[in-house]
């Protein structure tokens, strides 16, 4: 089974083509990285796969769900997998290492 799959994926922003016929298959459990120059379509591709933008053409599937037809379910699964980080979660690791953790706790009101 493919965790992520696209066929002929196209995305246009007005008169700019950000993606031009991307075919991609990533097997479940496979580690995959996007490399390329600025403007190559890396971020646009990821935005399509997580349901933030819709493709202009072609198809994109995540865990067998079409990102256009099943967009709500794709976004729900994404938020279950990657919960939105809070500012406190982001501050805590750096606060511990820099010795400012006490002030973070006081700010949050949890002594």
Secondary structure, DSSP 8 states (H G I E B T S, - for coil): -EEEEEEEEEEEETTEEEEEEEEEEEETT--------TTSSHHHHHHHHTTSS--SEEEEEETTEETTTTHHHHHHHHHHHS----HHHHHHHHHHHHT-HHHHHHHHT--
